[in-house]
Amino acid sequence: MKNKAVVLLSGGLDSATTLYWARAEGFECHCLIFDYGQIHRRELSSALRLVKTAGCRHKLVKIRLPWKGSSLLDKSISIPRRDRSLSDKKLEHHIPSTYVPARNIIFLSFALSFAEVIGAKNIFIGAHIHDYSGYPDCRPDFLRDFNLAALRGTKSGVENKPIRVVAPLENKSKAQIIRLGQRLKVPFGLTWSCYKGEKFPCGECDSCEFRALGFRRAGLRDPLMKK
């Protein structure tokens, strides 16, 4: 019998690679996809297509954050363009308006509850330290501390059957993630990274910039880009 794992699947390149990695490692993957009131639906539809292609079980969780607080949730806040004046080091401390307050804390809490119910011992998330959007809930120290909270705050933890949050891509660059995804046959054409939900990626937001740079450094063509 395969070990069960919960995979947070956003529809983006990193989470898709994480899903295919977990599947290749022999886990029975149960994906959580969140409809949390995001303005554009493109990434959500990508996640649903990915999970179908991967042949994995999934649950679509619908929640609302009525206080908004992010340009991904509030149409009155513009999606920022990539600020090329900031170095990678400065970007680590510059948190853009696309940050959704406590999003990964919320998502991982749902995943932890789900994992306890189905008997999964691992939760996989596509976070990595080379994502220079500066989100604090993607950093290793956050994930370490969340694991401690999970240990202390769940029945599984106090009964010495801990559920671990694992970020298998944590130390990889975007180019390394793309090369790994290529080896795992991740259908990159089904993924979506752009913060806007248009027909093609805008090519101007942080996420588009990081994705484009990753494909260039990996020496591969992004199937989402116009020929």
N, C-alpha and C positions, 0 to 999 in steps of 0.2 A: 504494500500500500504506500502511495506517495505521501510525503509530508505536505500538509496544507500551508499555504501562505496567502496573506492578503497583500494585494498590490494596488497602490494608489495610481490610478491611470487618468491623466489629464487630457491625453490626446497629443501631447507634445513629443518632441524627439527623445528627450531624456526618459520620460516615463515609459514610452514605447520600448526603448532599448532595455530598460529595467525589467519590463514584463517578459521580453524574449529571453533575457538572461536568466530570469527565475525559471522559466519554462525549460530552458536548456539544462539547468541544474537539477531538473527532475521534480520540481515542486508542482503540486496541484494548485494552480493559481485561481484565486477568487478576487476579481477586480472590483474596486470601488470607484465609481465615477460620480462626480459631484456637479449637480446643477445648483449653483449657489447664487443665481441672479446676475451672472455675468452678462454684459451688454451684448456681445456677439456670441453666436451659437456655433461658430465654425469648429472651435476646438472640441466642443462637446460632441458634435456629430463625428469628428475624427476619432474620438475615444470609442464611440459605439461601433464604428467600422473596424477599428483595430481589434477590439475584443472579439468581434465576430470572426475576423480573419485568423486570429490566433487560436480560436476554438476554446476559449476559456469562459468560465462562469463569471457573471458580473451582477452587481446591484447598482442601480442608478439612485442616488440619494438626493432628494430635492430639499434644499434649505434656503432660507432667506436671511440676509444681513440688512435689515431695513435702514440702519444708520449709515450704510454705504462706506464712505471714507476712502475711496479708491477710484482712479480713473477707469478701472475695469468694471466698476459698478455704477458709476455716476456719469451720465452723459454731459453734465455741465463742466466736467473736468477733462481737459484735453489730454490725449495720449502724448507723452513727451517724445521728442526725437532724441536720438543718441547724442549725448553731449561729448563730442570728441575732444573738448578742452580738458577733460578729466582723465588723469592717468588711471591705470588699473588699480593702483593702490588707493587713490582717492575714491574710486568707484565703490570700493569695499565699504566705505563709510558714508556713501551718498545713497540714501534710500529714495527712489523715485515714487511718483504718484501712482504707479502701477502696483505698488505694494498693497495687498489686501490685509487689513489689520488682523493679525493672529490666525491667518488662514490655515497654515500647516498644523498649528495647535488644534484647531477645530477638526480638520480632516483626520489627523492622527488619533484624536480622541474617538471619533467614529470608528476608525479602523481597529483600534484597541478593543472596543466593545464588541465589534463584529468578530475579531479574532478569538476572543474568549468564548463566544457562543459556538463557533464552528470548530474549535480546537486547533487553531493555527498557532504556531509558535514563532512565526516570523511575519513582520510587516515590512514590505519593501517600498522604498520611496526613491525617486530619481534625483534627489538633491545632490549637489556637488560643489566643492569649494571654489571652482573656477567659474561659477556663474556670477559675473560681476554686476548683476543688478543690485547687489547689496542687501538682499532680503535677509534679515536676521534669523528667520525660521528655516533657513537652508544650511546653516552653519553646523560644523561638527559638535561644538559645545552645546548647542541647543539640542541636538539629537541625543547626545550623551545624557543630558539632564532629563530629557523626556523619558528615556529608558529607566532612569532612576525613579521618576514619578510613577511609571507603569509598574515597576517592581513593588513600590510601596502602596500603591493605590488600587490594586486589583486582587481578586481572589486567587488568580493564577500565580501572581507574584508572591503573596504571603504563604501560599502552599508550595513554594519552591518549584513552580512550573512557569518560569518567567516567559513573557512574550517580548521579543526583541525587535526594535525598529532598526532596520539595516539599510544603509545607503550604499549599494554596491558600486556606484559610480563616483563615490565621494572624492577620490583623489585624481580623477581623470579630467583631462582637458576636453573641450568640446570636440576637437579633432579626434582624440582617442575614443570618445564615445561613439562618434560616427563610424570610425573604423571597426569598432566592436560590433556596432549595429549591422554593418555590412556583412561581417562574418556570420552573424546570427540570422541574416536574411530578414532584417526588420524592413517592412514596407514603408520606407520614408515618404513615399508619395501620399500615404494616408495620414501622415502626421501634420500638425499645424502648430506653428510657433508664434506667428505674428499676433500682436495685441489688437489688431484690427481684423474684422471678419469679412474682408472683401474677397473678390475672386482670386486675386494673387496677393502674395505678401507685399506689404508696403515698402519694405526695404529700408525703412528709416528709423523704426523703433529699436530699443535696446535688444529685444529678443531676435528681431530680424538680423541685426548687425552681428550678434554672437553666433547665430546659426550660419550666416554667410561666411564669416571668418572661419568657422569650424570646417565647413565643406572645402574651402580653399586650402586650408592647411592639411586637410586629409587627402587632397588631390582628387576630389570627387565632385560630380555635378549634383546640385540639389534638384531632384525631380519636380519640385514645386515651382521652380523659377521658369520664366519664359525662355524659350530657346532663342 
